[in-house]
Amino acid sequence: MSDFKNRVSEIWTRLNPSEPGVAYLSKLMAFMIGAFIIGLVLGHF
């Protein structure tokens, strides 16, 4: 069980960096803008 907890903790740490880098923030912003535009287009028609 301890091994599983360590593995999950390690994965969580990799997925959620304490200080996100520029590349991560750029990808997140691009995804959010893309999702907004898709939602806007689908909602309009």
C-alpha positions in Angstrom: 0.0 0.0 0.0 2.9 2.3 0.8 4.4 1.7 -2.6 1.0 2.7 -4.3 0.8 5.9 -2.2 4.4 6.8 -3.1 3.6 6.2 -6.8 0.4 8.3 -6.7 2.3 11.1 -4.8 5.1 11.1 -7.4 2.6 11.3 -10.3 0.6 14.1 -8.5 3.8 16.0 -8.0 4.7 15.7 -11.7 1.3 16.8 -12.8 1.1 19.7 -10.4 4.4 21.6 -10.3 4.8 24.0 -7.5 5.7 26.7 -9.9 4.4 26.2 -13.4 6.7 27.0 -16.3 6.1 29.2 -19.2 5.5 26.3 -21.6 2.8 24.9 -19.2 1.1 28.2 -18.9 1.2 28.8 -22.7 -0.4 25.4 -23.4 -3.0 25.9 -20.7 -3.9 29.4 -22.1 -4.1 28.0 -25.7 -6.3 25.2 -24.6 -8.6 27.6 -22.6 -8.9 30.0 -25.6 -9.6 27.1 -28.0 -12.3 25.7 -25.7 -13.8 29.1 -25.4 -13.9 29.6 -29.2 -15.3 26.1 -29.8 -18.0 26.7 -27.1 -18.8 30.1 -28.6 -19.2 28.7 -32.1 -21.2 25.7 -31.0 -23.5 27.9 -28.8 -24.0 30.4 -31.6 -25.4 27.8 -34.1 
